[in-house]
Amino acid sequence: MSNYNEVGRWKVGTPDGNSEEMILEKNKEGYRLRNDFGNVVIEFDKMSAKEFFKKLNNTVNDTLEQDLFDWFSNDADTDDCDLDCDDKDSWGAD
């Protein structure tokens, strides 16, 4: 297989608070995603890469949106007061 050329590099956070770099590389046959340590290497042909990253993007967006929806719903359910928490009947200057 021919040599890969780097097309993108991103620093990503890990759940334990550390970070590493993910590197996207391309050659004439397809793409390779690897981390900077070299212990994770995933190779894709061109169409598989396109479909994988499209589905990955959609899944991450959908799950993050659901997490936010759940968080807002939970926050609204546990709120002990309405929008006027100071027990005053009017809005505006005192």
mmCIF file as gemmi writes it, N, C-alpha and C atoms, coordinates in Angstrom:
data_model
loop_
_atom_site.group_PDB
_atom_site.id
_atom_site.type_symbol
_atom_site.label_atom_id
_atom_site.label_alt_id
_atom_site.label_comp_id
_atom_site.label_asym_id
_atom_site.label_entity_id
_atom_site.label_seq_id
_atom_site.pdbx_PDB_ins_code
_atom_site.Cartn_x
_atom_site.Cartn_y
_atom_site.Cartn_z
_atom_site.occupancy
_atom_site.B_iso_or_equiv
_atom_site.pdbx_formal_charge
_atom_site.auth_seq_id
_atom_site.auth_asym_id
_atom_site.pdbx_PDB_model_num
ATOM 1 N N . MET Axp A 1 ? 0.85 -1.172 0 1 0 ? 1 A 1
ATOM 2 C CA . MET Axp A 1 ? 0 0 0 1 0 ? 1 A 1
ATOM 3 C C . MET Axp A 1 ? 0.896 1.235 0 1 0 ? 1 A 1
ATOM 4 N N . SER Axp A 2 ? 0.466 2.265 -0.701 1 0 ? 2 A 1
ATOM 5 C CA . SER Axp A 2 ? 1.295 3.467 -0.827 1 0 ? 2 A 1
ATOM 6 C C . SER Axp A 2 ? 1.287 4.3 0.448 1 0 ? 2 A 1
ATOM 7 N N . ASN Axp A 3 ? 2.181 5.25 0.51 1 0 ? 3 A 1
ATOM 8 C CA . ASN Axp A 3 ? 2.327 6.109 1.683 1 0 ? 3 A 1
ATOM 9 C C . ASN Axp A 3 ? 1.105 6.994 1.881 1 0 ? 3 A 1
ATOM 10 N N . TYR Axp A 4 ? 0.825 7.27 3.137 1 0 ? 4 A 1
ATOM 11 C CA . TYR Axp A 4 ? -0.282 8.154 3.497 1 0 ? 4 A 1
ATOM 12 C C . TYR Axp A 4 ? 0.227 9.577 3.676 1 0 ? 4 A 1
ATOM 13 N N . ASN Axp A 5 ? -0.627 10.548 3.346 1 0 ? 5 A 1
ATOM 14 C CA . ASN Axp A 5 ? -0.36 11.963 3.585 1 0 ? 5 A 1
ATOM 15 C C . ASN Axp A 5 ? -1.37 12.474 4.602 1 0 ? 5 A 1
ATOM 16 N N . GLU Axp A 6 ? -0.901 13.244 5.558 1 0 ? 6 A 1
ATOM 17 C CA . GLU Axp A 6 ? -1.778 13.784 6.587 1 0 ? 6 A 1
ATOM 18 C C . GLU Axp A 6 ? -2.717 14.83 5.989 1 0 ? 6 A 1
ATOM 19 N N . VAL Axp A 7 ? -4.013 14.713 6.316 1 0 ? 7 A 1
ATOM 20 C CA . VAL Axp A 7 ? -5 15.691 5.853 1 0 ? 7 A 1
ATOM 21 C C . VAL Axp A 7 ? -5.686 16.416 7.001 1 0 ? 7 A 1
ATOM 22 N N . GLY Axp A 8 ? -5.504 15.942 8.221 1 0 ? 8 A 1
ATOM 23 C CA . GLY Axp A 8 ? -6.093 16.614 9.372 1 0 ? 8 A 1
ATOM 24 C C . GLY Axp A 8 ? -5.545 16.059 10.67 1 0 ? 8 A 1
ATOM 25 N N . ARG Axp A 9 ? -5.535 16.923 11.688 1 0 ? 9 A 1
ATOM 26 C CA . ARG Axp A 9 ? -5.038 16.516 13.002 1 0 ? 9 A 1
ATOM 27 C C . ARG Axp A 9 ? -5.851 17.295 14.032 1 0 ? 9 A 1
ATOM 28 N N . TRP Axp A 10 ? -6.39 16.556 15.02 1 0 ? 10 A 1
ATOM 29 C CA . TRP Axp A 10 ? -7.215 17.175 16.048 1 0 ? 10 A 1
ATOM 30 C C . TRP Axp A 10 ? -6.846 16.65 17.416 1 0 ? 10 A 1
ATOM 31 N N . LYS Axp A 11 ? -6.777 17.562 18.378 1 0 ? 11 A 1
ATOM 32 C CA . LYS Axp A 11 ? -6.568 17.175 19.77 1 0 ? 11 A 1
ATOM 33 C C . LYS Axp A 11 ? -7.943 16.833 20.342 1 0 ? 11 A 1
ATOM 34 N N . VAL Axp A 12 ? -8.054 15.669 20.954 1 0 ? 12 A 1
ATOM 35 C CA . VAL Axp A 12 ? -9.32 15.231 21.536 1 0 ? 12 A 1
ATOM 36 C C . VAL Axp A 12 ? -9.126 14.936 23.018 1 0 ? 12 A 1
ATOM 37 N N . GLY Axp A 13 ? -10.134 15.284 23.794 1 0 ? 13 A 1
ATOM 38 C CA . GLY Axp A 13 ? -10.112 14.986 25.216 1 0 ? 13 A 1
ATOM 39 C C . GLY Axp A 13 ? -10.586 13.568 25.458 1 0 ? 13 A 1
ATOM 40 N N . THR Axp A 14 ? -10.054 12.957 26.495 1 0 ? 14 A 1
ATOM 41 C CA . THR Axp A 14 ? -10.455 11.608 26.878 1 0 ? 14 A 1
ATOM 42 C C . THR Axp A 14 ? -11.286 11.682 28.149 1 0 ? 14 A 1
ATOM 43 N N . PRO Axp A 15 ? -12.093 10.665 28.432 1 0 ? 15 A 1
ATOM 44 C CA . PRO Axp A 15 ? -12.944 10.7 29.626 1 0 ? 15 A 1
ATOM 45 C C . PRO Axp A 15 ? -12.173 10.881 30.934 1 0 ? 15 A 1
ATOM 46 N N . ASP Axp A 16 ? -10.906 10.494 30.963 1 0 ? 16 A 1
ATOM 47 C CA . ASP Axp A 16 ? -10.126 10.632 32.193 1 0 ? 16 A 1
ATOM 48 C C . ASP Axp A 16 ? -9.446 11.994 32.314 1 0 ? 16 A 1
ATOM 49 N N . GLY Axp A 17 ? -9.758 12.92 31.403 1 0 ? 17 A 1
ATOM 50 C CA . GLY Axp A 17 ? -9.225 14.268 31.484 1 0 ? 17 A 1
ATOM 51 C C . GLY Axp A 17 ? -7.94 14.5 30.715 1 0 ? 17 A 1
ATOM 52 N N . ASN Axp A 18 ? -7.385 13.481 30.135 1 0 ? 18 A 1
ATOM 53 C CA . ASN Axp A 18 ? -6.177 13.629 29.322 1 0 ? 18 A 1
ATOM 54 C C . ASN Axp A 18 ? -6.557 13.999 27.896 1 0 ? 18 A 1
ATOM 55 N N . SER Axp A 19 ? -5.581 14.127 27.051 1 0 ? 19 A 1
ATOM 56 C CA . SER Axp A 19 ? -5.851 14.386 25.641 1 0 ? 19 A 1
ATOM 57 C C . SER Axp A 19 ? -4.841 13.645 24.782 1 0 ? 19 A 1
ATOM 58 N N . GLU Axp A 20 ? -5.216 13.437 23.555 1 0 ? 20 A 1
ATOM 59 C CA . GLU Axp A 20 ? -4.323 12.863 22.557 1 0 ? 20 A 1
ATOM 60 C C . GLU Axp A 20 ? -4.697 13.447 21.219 1 0 ? 20 A 1
ATOM 61 N N . GLU Axp A 21 ? -3.867 13.238 20.227 1 0 ? 21 A 1
ATOM 62 C CA . GLU Axp A 21 ? -4.165 13.728 18.891 1 0 ? 21 A 1
ATOM 63 C C . GLU Axp A 21 ? -4.628 12.582 18.016 1 0 ? 21 A 1
ATOM 64 N N . MET Axp A 22 ? -5.653 12.869 17.228 1 0 ? 22 A 1
ATOM 65 C CA . MET Axp A 22 ? -6.116 11.934 16.21 1 0 ? 22 A 1
ATOM 66 C C . MET Axp A 22 ? -5.698 12.501 14.866 1 0 ? 22 A 1
ATOM 67 N N . ILE Axp A 23 ? -5.14 11.652 14.023 1 0 ? 23 A 1
ATOM 68 C CA . ILE Axp A 23 ? -4.597 12.087 12.739 1 0 ? 23 A 1
ATOM 69 C C . ILE Axp A 23 ? -5.335 11.367 11.626 1 0 ? 23 A 1
ATOM 70 N N . LEU Axp A 24 ? -5.864 12.142 10.686 1 0 ? 24 A 1
ATOM 71 C CA . LEU Axp A 24 ? -6.511 11.57 9.511 1 0 ? 24 A 1
ATOM 72 C C . LEU Axp A 24 ? -5.527 11.67 8.357 1 0 ? 24 A 1
ATOM 73 N N . GLU Axp A 25 ? -5.288 10.535 7.708 1 0 ? 25 A 1
ATOM 74 C CA . GLU Axp A 25 ? -4.351 10.474 6.587 1 0 ? 25 A 1
ATOM 75 C C . GLU Axp A 25 ? -5.057 9.885 5.371 1 0 ? 25 A 1
ATOM 76 N N . LYS Axp A 26 ? -4.539 10.195 4.194 1 0 ? 26 A 1
ATOM 77 C CA . LYS Axp A 26 ? -5.156 9.755 2.937 1 0 ? 26 A 1
ATOM 78 C C . LYS Axp A 26 ? -4.073 9.255 1.993 1 0 ? 26 A 1
ATOM 79 N N . ASN Axp A 27 ? -4.424 8.228 1.242 1 0 ? 27 A 1
ATOM 80 C CA . ASN Axp A 27 ? -3.611 7.828 0.098 1 0 ? 27 A 1
ATOM 81 C C . ASN Axp A 27 ? -4.565 7.541 -1.05 1 0 ? 27 A 1
ATOM 82 N N . LYS Axp A 28 ? -4.07 7.022 -2.155 1 0 ? 28 A 1
ATOM 83 C CA . LYS Axp A 28 ? -4.953 6.844 -3.322 1 0 ? 28 A 1
ATOM 84 C C . LYS Axp A 28 ? -5.988 5.743 -3.118 1 0 ? 28 A 1
ATOM 85 N N . GLU Axp A 29 ? -5.761 4.838 -2.171 1 0 ? 29 A 1
ATOM 86 C CA . GLU Axp A 29 ? -6.724 3.759 -1.92 1 0 ? 29 A 1
ATOM 87 C C . GLU Axp A 29 ? -7.795 4.131 -0.89 1 0 ? 29 A 1
ATOM 88 N N . GLY Axp A 30 ? -7.48 5.079 0.01 1 0 ? 30 A 1
ATOM 89 C CA . GLY Axp A 30 ? -8.457 5.405 1.036 1 0 ? 30 A 1
ATOM 90 C C . GLY Axp A 30 ? -7.892 6.264 2.146 1 0 ? 30 A 1
ATOM 91 N N . TYR Axp A 31 ? -8.418 6.054 3.347 1 0 ? 31 A 1
ATOM 92 C CA . TYR Axp A 31 ? -8.071 6.867 4.506 1 0 ? 31 A 1
ATOM 93 C C . TYR Axp A 31 ? -7.606 6.002 5.657 1 0 ? 31 A 1
ATOM 94 N N . ARG Axp A 32 ? -6.874 6.649 6.547 1 0 ? 32 A 1
ATOM 95 C CA . ARG Axp A 32 ? -6.444 5.986 7.776 1 0 ? 32 A 1
ATOM 96 C C . ARG Axp A 32 ? -6.608 6.992 8.913 1 0 ? 32 A 1
ATOM 97 N N . LEU Axp A 33 ? -7.208 6.531 9.996 1 0 ? 33 A 1
ATOM 98 C CA . LEU Axp A 33 ? -7.337 7.32 11.215 1 0 ? 33 A 1
ATOM 99 C C . LEU Axp A 33 ? -6.465 6.657 12.267 1 0 ? 33 A 1
ATOM 100 N N . ARG Axp A 34 ? -5.586 7.442 12.875 1 0 ? 34 A 1
ATOM 101 C CA . ARG Axp A 34 ? -4.713 6.873 13.897 1 0 ? 34 A 1
ATOM 102 C C . ARG Axp A 34 ? -4.509 7.89 15.007 1 0 ? 34 A 1
ATOM 103 N N . ASN Axp A 35 ? -4.143 7.388 16.177 1 0 ? 35 A 1
ATOM 104 C CA . ASN Axp A 35 ? -3.802 8.304 17.257 1 0 ? 35 A 1
ATOM 105 C C . ASN Axp A 35 ? -2.302 8.558 17.252 1 0 ? 35 A 1
ATOM 106 N N . ASP Axp A 36 ? -1.895 9.58 17.985 1 0 ? 36 A 1
ATOM 107 C CA . ASP Axp A 36 ? -0.487 9.962 17.967 1 0 ? 36 A 1
ATOM 108 C C . ASP Axp A 36 ? 0.412 8.946 18.648 1 0 ? 36 A 1
ATOM 109 N N . PHE Axp A 37 ? -0.143 8.065 19.478 1 0 ? 37 A 1
ATOM 110 C CA . PHE Axp A 37 ? 0.663 7.024 20.106 1 0 ? 37 A 1
ATOM 111 C C . PHE Axp A 37 ? 0.907 5.851 19.158 1 0 ? 37 A 1
ATOM 112 N N . GLY Axp A 38 ? 0.057 5.734 18.128 1 0 ? 38 A 1
ATOM 113 C CA . GLY Axp A 38 ? 0.214 4.649 17.165 1 0 ? 38 A 1
ATOM 114 C C . GLY Axp A 38 ? -0.411 3.34 17.583 1 0 ? 38 A 1
ATOM 115 N N . ASN Axp A 39 ? -1.101 3.329 18.732 1 0 ? 39 A 1
ATOM 116 C CA . ASN Axp A 39 ? -1.724 2.076 19.163 1 0 ? 39 A 1
ATOM 117 C C . ASN Axp A 39 ? -3.148 1.917 18.652 1 0 ? 39 A 1
ATOM 118 N N . VAL Axp A 40 ? -3.686 2.938 17.975 1 0 ? 40 A 1
ATOM 119 C CA . VAL Axp A 40 ? -4.998 2.848 17.332 1 0 ? 40 A 1
ATOM 120 C C . VAL Axp A 40 ? -4.809 3.239 15.87 1 0 ? 40 A 1
ATOM 121 N N . VAL Axp A 41 ? -5.102 2.317 14.972 1 0 ? 41 A 1
ATOM 122 C CA . VAL Axp A 41 ? -5.004 2.574 13.54 1 0 ? 41 A 1
ATOM 123 C C . VAL Axp A 41 ? -6.202 1.927 12.87 1 0 ? 41 A 1
ATOM 124 N N . ILE Axp A 42 ? -7.002 2.746 12.168 1 0 ? 42 A 1
ATOM 125 C CA . ILE Axp A 42 ? -8.184 2.239 11.462 1 0 ? 42 A 1
ATOM 126 C C . ILE Axp A 42 ? -8.068 2.675 10.012 1 0 ? 42 A 1
ATOM 127 N N . GLU Axp A 43 ? -8.126 1.717 9.096 1 0 ? 43 A 1
ATOM 128 C CA . GLU Axp A 43 ? -8.035 2.017 7.672 1 0 ? 43 A 1
ATOM 129 C C . GLU Axp A 43 ? -9.384 1.8 7.006 1 0 ? 43 A 1
ATOM 130 N N . PHE Axp A 44 ? -9.708 2.671 6.057 1 0 ? 44 A 1
ATOM 131 C CA . PHE Axp A 44 ? -10.982 2.634 5.336 1 0 ? 44 A 1
ATOM 132 C C . PHE Axp A 44 ? -10.728 2.791 3.845 1 0 ? 44 A 1
ATOM 133 N N . ASP Axp A 45 ? -11.531 2.109 3.028 1 0 ? 45 A 1
ATOM 134 C CA . ASP Axp A 45 ? -11.533 2.495 1.621 1 0 ? 45 A 1
ATOM 135 C C . ASP Axp A 45 ? -12.331 3.799 1.531 1 0 ? 45 A 1
ATOM 136 N N . LYS Axp A 46 ? -12.312 4.457 0.389 1 0 ? 46 A 1
ATOM 137 C CA . LYS Axp A 46 ? -12.899 5.8 0.278 1 0 ? 46 A 1
ATOM 138 C C . LYS Axp A 46 ? -14.386 5.831 0.611 1 0 ? 46 A 1
ATOM 139 N N . MET Axp A 47 ? -15.163 4.923 0.069 1 0 ? 47 A 1
ATOM 140 C CA . MET Axp A 47 ? -16.609 4.941 0.321 1 0 ? 47 A 1
ATOM 141 C C . MET Axp A 47 ? -16.935 4.547 1.75 1 0 ? 47 A 1
ATOM 142 N N . SER Axp A 48 ? -16.207 3.6 2.303 1 0 ? 48 A 1
ATOM 143 C CA . SER Axp A 48 ? -16.429 3.222 3.705 1 0 ? 48 A 1
ATOM 144 C C . SER Axp A 48 ? -16.112 4.392 4.626 1 0 ? 48 A 1
ATOM 145 N N . ALA Axp A 49 ? -15.049 5.127 4.329 1 0 ? 49 A 1
ATOM 146 C CA . ALA Axp A 49 ? -14.688 6.295 5.14 1 0 ? 49 A 1
ATOM 147 C C . ALA Axp A 49 ? -15.799 7.336 5.097 1 0 ? 49 A 1
ATOM 148 N N . LYS Axp A 50 ? -16.302 7.603 3.912 1 0 ? 50 A 1
ATOM 149 C CA . LYS Axp A 50 ? -17.371 8.6 3.763 1 0 ? 50 A 1
ATOM 150 C C . LYS Axp A 50 ? -18.591 8.193 4.578 1 0 ? 50 A 1
ATOM 151 N N . GLU Axp A 51 ? -19.025 6.965 4.451 1 0 ? 51 A 1
ATOM 152 C CA . GLU Axp A 51 ? -20.203 6.484 5.18 1 0 ? 51 A 1
ATOM 153 C C . GLU Axp A 51 ? -19.951 6.422 6.687 1 0 ? 51 A 1
ATOM 154 N N . PHE Axp A 52 ? -18.781 5.95 7.088 1 0 ? 52 A 1
ATOM 155 C CA . PHE Axp A 52 ? -18.473 5.839 8.502 1 0 ? 52 A 1
ATOM 156 C C . PHE Axp A 52 ? -18.498 7.209 9.175 1 0 ? 52 A 1
ATOM 157 N N . PHE Axp A 53 ? -17.794 8.191 8.604 1 0 ? 53 A 1
ATOM 158 C CA . PHE Axp A 53 ? -17.725 9.506 9.236 1 0 ? 53 A 1
ATOM 159 C C . PHE Axp A 53 ? -19.064 10.232 9.188 1 0 ? 53 A 1
ATOM 160 N N . LYS Axp A 54 ? -19.851 9.985 8.146 1 0 ? 54 A 1
ATOM 161 C CA . LYS Axp A 54 ? -21.197 10.562 8.086 1 0 ? 54 A 1
ATOM 162 C C . LYS Axp A 54 ? -22.059 9.989 9.212 1 0 ? 54 A 1
ATOM 163 N N . LYS Axp A 55 ? -22.034 8.669 9.376 1 0 ? 55 A 1
ATOM 164 C CA . LYS Axp A 55 ? -22.828 8.03 10.436 1 0 ? 55 A 1
ATOM 165 C C . LYS Axp A 55 ? -22.301 8.39 11.816 1 0 ? 55 A 1
ATOM 166 N N . LEU Axp A 56 ? -20.987 8.481 11.954 1 0 ? 56 A 1
ATOM 167 C CA . LEU Axp A 56 ? -20.392 8.882 13.227 1 0 ? 56 A 1
ATOM 168 C C . LEU Axp A 56 ? -20.855 10.281 13.613 1 0 ? 56 A 1
ATOM 169 N N . ASN Axp A 57 ? -20.789 11.215 12.684 1 0 ? 57 A 1
ATOM 170 C CA . ASN Axp A 57 ? -21.221 12.588 12.931 1 0 ? 57 A 1
ATOM 171 C C . ASN Axp A 57 ? -22.695 12.629 13.334 1 0 ? 57 A 1
ATOM 172 N N . ASN Axp A 58 ? -23.543 11.94 12.605 1 0 ? 58 A 1
ATOM 173 C CA . ASN Axp A 58 ? -24.974 11.931 12.917 1 0 ? 58 A 1
ATOM 174 C C . ASN Axp A 58 ? -25.246 11.327 14.287 1 0 ? 58 A 1
ATOM 175 N N . THR Axp A 59 ? -24.577 10.226 14.614 1 0 ? 59 A 1
ATOM 176 C CA . THR Axp A 59 ? -24.79 9.561 15.893 1 0 ? 59 A 1
ATOM 177 C C . THR Axp A 59 ? -24.33 10.425 17.055 1 0 ? 59 A 1
ATOM 178 N N . VAL Axp A 60 ? -23.164 11.036 16.93 1 0 ? 60 A 1
ATOM 179 C CA . VAL Axp A 60 ? -22.668 11.909 17.995 1 0 ? 60 A 1
ATOM 180 C C . VAL Axp A 60 ? -23.619 13.093 18.182 1 0 ? 60 A 1
ATOM 181 N N . ASN Axp A 61 ? -24.033 13.732 17.1 1 0 ? 61 A 1
ATOM 182 C CA . ASN Axp A 61 ? -24.967 14.855 17.201 1 0 ? 61 A 1
ATOM 183 C C . ASN Axp A 61 ? -26.278 14.437 17.854 1 0 ? 61 A 1
ATOM 184 N N . ASP Axp A 62 ? -26.838 13.305 17.426 1 0 ? 62 A 1
ATOM 185 C CA . ASP Axp A 62 ? -28.107 12.839 17.981 1 0 ? 62 A 1
ATOM 186 C C . ASP Axp A 62 ? -27.996 12.529 19.467 1 0 ? 62 A 1
ATOM 187 N N . THR Axp A 63 ? -26.926 11.857 19.879 1 0 ? 63 A 1
ATOM 188 C CA . THR Axp A 63 ? -26.81 11.497 21.29 1 0 ? 63 A 1
ATOM 189 C C . THR Axp A 63 ? -26.523 12.723 22.155 1 0 ? 63 A 1
ATOM 190 N N . LEU Axp A 64 ? -25.739 13.672 21.652 1 0 ? 64 A 1
ATOM 191 C CA . LEU Axp A 64 ? -25.506 14.905 22.412 1 0 ? 64 A 1
ATOM 192 C C . LEU Axp A 64 ? -26.789 15.712 22.554 1 0 ? 64 A 1
ATOM 193 N N . GLU Axp A 65 ? -27.574 15.791 21.489 1 0 ? 65 A 1
ATOM 194 C CA . GLU Axp A 65 ? -28.852 16.495 21.568 1 0 ? 65 A 1
ATOM 195 C C . GLU Axp A 65 ? -29.778 15.82 22.573 1 0 ? 65 A 1
ATOM 196 N N . GLN Axp A 66 ? -29.801 14.497 22.585 1 0 ? 66 A 1
ATOM 197 C CA . GLN Axp A 66 ? -30.638 13.776 23.537 1 0 ? 66 A 1
ATOM 198 C C . GLN Axp A 66 ? -30.15 14.007 24.964 1 0 ? 66 A 1
ATOM 199 N N . ASP Axp A 67 ? -28.839 14.006 25.168 1 0 ? 67 A 1
ATOM 200 C CA . ASP Axp A 67 ? -28.283 14.291 26.495 1 0 ? 67 A 1
ATOM 201 C C . ASP Axp A 67 ? -28.711 15.678 26.976 1 0 ? 67 A 1
ATOM 202 N N . LEU Axp A 68 ? -28.645 16.681 26.092 1 0 ? 68 A 1
ATOM 203 C CA . LEU Axp A 68 ? -29.077 18.027 26.465 1 0 ? 68 A 1
ATOM 204 C C . LEU Axp A 68 ? -30.561 18.073 26.77 1 0 ? 68 A 1
ATOM 205 N N . PHE Axp A 69 ? -31.365 17.412 25.945 1 0 ? 69 A 1
ATOM 206 C CA . PHE Axp A 69 ? -32.804 17.357 26.184 1 0 ? 69 A 1
ATOM 207 C C . PHE Axp A 69 ? -33.096 16.722 27.54 1 0 ? 69 A 1
ATOM 208 N N . ASP Axp A 70 ? -32.429 15.609 27.831 1 0 ? 70 A 1
ATOM 209 C CA . ASP Axp A 70 ? -32.627 14.935 29.121 1 0 ? 70 A 1
ATOM 210 C C . ASP Axp A 70 ? -32.198 15.832 30.278 1 0 ? 70 A 1
ATOM 211 N N . TRP Axp A 71 ? -31.084 16.536 30.11 1 0 ? 71 A 1
ATOM 212 C CA . TRP Axp A 71 ? -30.588 17.41 31.157 1 0 ? 71 A 1
ATOM 213 C C . TRP Axp A 71 ? -31.573 18.544 31.431 1 0 ? 71 A 1
ATOM 214 N N . PHE Axp A 72 ? -32.068 19.191 30.34 1 0 ? 72 A 1
ATOM 215 C CA . PHE Axp A 72 ? -33.031 20.275 30.517 1 0 ? 72 A 1
ATOM 216 C C . PHE Axp A 72 ? -34.339 19.762 31.119 1 0 ? 72 A 1
ATOM 217 N N . SER Axp A 73 ? -34.789 18.601 30.681 1 0 ? 73 A 1
ATOM 218 C CA . SER Axp A 73 ? -36.015 18.024 31.223 1 0 ? 73 A 1
ATOM 219 C C . SER Axp A 73 ? -35.858 17.715 32.7 1 0 ? 73 A 1
ATOM 220 N N . ASN Axp A 74 ? -34.739 17.142 33.074 1 0 ? 74 A 1
ATOM 221 C CA . ASN Axp A 74 ? -34.482 16.818 34.474 1 0 ? 74 A 1
ATOM 222 C C . ASN Axp A 74 ? -34.376 18.092 35.306 1 0 ? 74 A 1
ATOM 223 N N . ASP Axp A 75 ? -33.722 19.107 34.774 1 0 ? 75 A 1
ATOM 224 C CA . ASP Axp A 75 ? -33.573 20.375 35.479 1 0 ? 75 A 1
ATOM 225 C C . ASP Axp A 75 ? -34.933 21.028 35.703 1 0 ? 75 A 1
ATOM 226 N N . ALA Axp A 76 ? -35.807 20.993 34.705 1 0 ? 76 A 1
ATOM 227 C CA . ALA Axp A 76 ? -37.139 21.59 34.828 1 0 ? 76 A 1
ATOM 228 C C . ALA Axp A 76 ? -37.989 20.816 35.832 1 0 ? 76 A 1
ATOM 229 N N . ASP Axp A 77 ? -37.827 19.498 35.86 1 0 ? 77 A 1
ATOM 230 C CA . ASP Axp A 77 ? -38.607 18.663 36.778 1 0 ? 77 A 1
ATOM 231 C C . ASP Axp A 77 ? -38.2 18.85 38.224 1 0 ? 77 A 1
ATOM 232 N N . THR Axp A 78 ? -36.961 19.221 38.496 1 0 ? 78 A 1
ATOM 233 C CA . THR Axp A 78 ? -36.484 19.328 39.869 1 0 ? 78 A 1
ATOM 234 C C . THR Axp A 78 ? -36.449 20.759 40.37 1 0 ? 78 A 1
ATOM 235 N N . ASP Axp A 79 ? -36.885 21.706 39.553 1 0 ? 79 A 1
ATOM 236 C CA . ASP Axp A 79 ? -36.886 23.112 39.956 1 0 ? 79 A 1
ATOM 237 C C . ASP Axp A 79 ? -37.999 23.333 40.976 1 0 ? 79 A 1
ATOM 238 N N . ASP Axp A 80 ? -37.647 23.838 42.167 1 0 ? 80 A 1
ATOM 239 C CA . ASP Axp A 80 ? -38.609 24.013 43.242 1 0 ? 80 A 1
ATOM 240 C C . ASP Axp A 80 ? -39.408 25.304 43.147 1 0 ? 80 A 1
ATOM 241 N N . CYS Axp A 81 ? -38.996 26.218 42.302 1 0 ? 81 A 1
ATOM 242 C CA . CYS Axp A 81 ? -39.753 27.467 42.183 1 0 ? 81 A 1
ATOM 243 C C . CYS Axp A 81 ? -39.944 27.788 40.711 1 0 ? 81 A 1
ATOM 244 N N . ASP Axp A 82 ? -40.944 28.644 40.463 1 0 ? 82 A 1
ATOM 245 C CA . ASP Axp A 82 ? -41.168 29.051 39.079 1 0 ? 82 A 1
ATOM 246 C C . ASP Axp A 82 ? -40.153 30.114 38.695 1 0 ? 82 A 1
ATOM 247 N N . LEU Axp A 83 ? -40.406 30.828 37.63 1 0 ? 83 A 1
ATOM 248 C CA . LEU Axp A 83 ? -39.451 31.832 37.174 1 0 ? 83 A 1
ATOM 249 C C . LEU Axp A 83 ? -39.273 32.98 38.171 1 0 ? 83 A 1
ATOM 250 N N . ASP Axp A 84 ? -40.237 33.175 39.046 1 0 ? 84 A 1
ATOM 251 C CA . ASP Axp A 84 ? -40.189 34.267 40.016 1 0 ? 84 A 1
ATOM 252 C C . ASP Axp A 84 ? -39.879 33.688 41.394 1 0 ? 84 A 1
ATOM 253 N N . CYS Axp A 85 ? -38.611 33.41 41.662 1 0 ? 85 A 1
ATOM 254 C CA . CYS Axp A 85 ? -38.2 32.721 42.882 1 0 ? 85 A 1
ATOM 255 C C . CYS Axp A 85 ? -38.149 33.624 44.106 1 0 ? 85 A 1
ATOM 256 N N . ASP Axp A 86 ? -38.32 34.934 43.944 1 0 ? 86 A 1
ATOM 257 C CA . ASP Axp A 86 ? -38.228 35.814 45.109 1 0 ? 86 A 1
ATOM 258 C C . ASP Axp A 86 ? -39.581 36.083 45.763 1 0 ? 86 A 1
ATOM 259 N N . ASP Axp A 87 ? -40.622 35.377 45.34 1 0 ? 87 A 1
ATOM 260 C CA . ASP Axp A 87 ? -41.975 35.483 45.89 1 0 ? 87 A 1
ATOM 261 C C . ASP Axp A 87 ? -42.599 36.869 45.716 1 0 ? 87 A 1
ATOM 262 N N . LYS Axp A 88 ? -42.093 37.682 44.816 1 0 ? 88 A 1
ATOM 263 C CA . LYS Axp A 88 ? -42.706 38.971 44.54 1 0 ? 88 A 1
ATOM 264 C C . LYS Axp A 88 ? -43.679 38.799 43.376 1 0 ? 88 A 1
ATOM 265 N N . ASP Axp A 89 ? -44.737 39.583 43.391 1 0 ? 89 A 1
ATOM 266 C CA . ASP Axp A 89 ? -45.761 39.438 42.37 1 0 ? 89 A 1
ATOM 267 C C . ASP Axp A 89 ? -45.484 40.234 41.115 1 0 ? 89 A 1
ATOM 268 N N . SER Axp A 90 ? -44.536 41.148 41.13 1 0 ? 90 A 1
ATOM 269 C CA . SER Axp A 90 ? -44.3 41.977 39.966 1 0 ? 90 A 1
ATOM 270 C C . SER Axp A 90 ? -42.847 41.892 39.52 1 0 ? 90 A 1
ATOM 271 N N . TRP Axp A 91 ? -42.666 42.156 38.251 1 0 ? 91 A 1
ATOM 272 C CA . TRP Axp A 91 ? -41.329 42.198 37.68 1 0 ? 91 A 1
ATOM 273 C C . TRP Axp A 91 ? -40.913 43.648 37.583 1 0 ? 91 A 1
ATOM 274 N N . GLY Axp A 92 ? -39.629 43.872 37.522 1 0 ? 92 A 1
ATOM 275 C CA . GLY Axp A 92 ? -39.129 45.223 37.3 1 0 ? 92 A 1
ATOM 276 C C . GLY Axp A 92 ? -38.393 45.755 38.494 1 0 ? 92 A 1
ATOM 277 N N . ALA Axp A 93 ? -38.226 47.06 38.505 1 0 ? 93 A 1
ATOM 278 C CA . ALA Axp A 93 ? -37.462 47.715 39.57 1 0 ? 93 A 1
ATOM 279 C C . ALA Axp A 93 ? -38.21 47.658 40.888 1 0 ? 93 A 1
ATOM 280 N N . ASP Axp A 94 ? -37.466 47.566 41.984 1 0 ? 94 A 1
ATOM 281 C CA . ASP Axp A 94 ? -38.053 47.548 43.33 1 0 ? 94 A 1
ATOM 282 C C . ASP Axp A 94 ? -38.495 48.918 43.768 1 0 ? 94 A 1
